[in-house]
Amino acid sequence: MTALRQRETLTSQLVKALTERIRSGQLKTGDRLPTEQELIEEFAVSRTVVREAISSLRAAGLVASQQGVGAFVLQSDTTQAFRIEGTSLNLIKDVIAVLELRIALESDAAALAAQRRNETHIVKLREALDRMTAAIDASQDAVSPDFDFHRTIAEATGNSHFTHLFSYLGSLLIPRARVQTSRYFQDDRSEYLRRVNREHEDIYQAILRQDSEMARSAMRLHLSNSRERLRQAMAAGES
């Protein structure tokens, strides 16, 4: 049994371990990943951790899941853009650059979603928020529900180009899928994630009310806050 260390989130450690197996060729294109139960036993983690890790790999375009069959490796080349490992200042700069792109795209996407959303979108957004709350309470990193929340907003625009672009960018859109953002702030990781989810709640309420301008403003504020928190962390690292 391979126990994971506690200094990083268990989900991010499992993502790294599986990514390294793909990079090294231990898992090749077309290979099936170990089953959930096998990963639980090997790495001594919960089923939630395994599912979040697989979701992150799927969002990054490294694996695809087939219902009732398992997850399969899509590509063995993990040196593609946007898959830089580590927490160097260069990586933080890149994450900030992506957040600038997201501010431009997702602010208008939220406004469109407020106009065009249906009840299915509202249910999915609420479920993502509740799943993120549960993940935070369970001390998980909540990347999967965070990603699902933003993806549902893209879907609610009714514009397939938003959805396609979102799917293409994958987990690049969630900063802590690439760097452990909470380590840069004084408050603990749970409080950091709760703050993020409170910002999500504001976006959700605006979309629920079909208030386009408030949805746009809430999304811009949410992503700008993430960018500014990382800018402060980068400035501290350079000083």
Secondary structure, DSSP 8 states (H G I E B T S, - for coil): -----SSS-HHHHHHHHHHHHHHHTSS-TT-B---HHHHHHHHT--HHHHHHHHHHHHHTTSEEEETTTEEEE--S---STT---S--HHHHHHHHHHHHHHHHHHHHHHHHHHHH--HHHHHHHHHHHHHHHHHHHTT---HHHHHHHHHHHHHHTT-HHHHHHHHHHGGGGSGGGTS-GGGGSSS-HHHHHHHHHHHHHHHHHHHHTT-HHHHHHHHHHHHHHHHHHHHHHHHHHH-
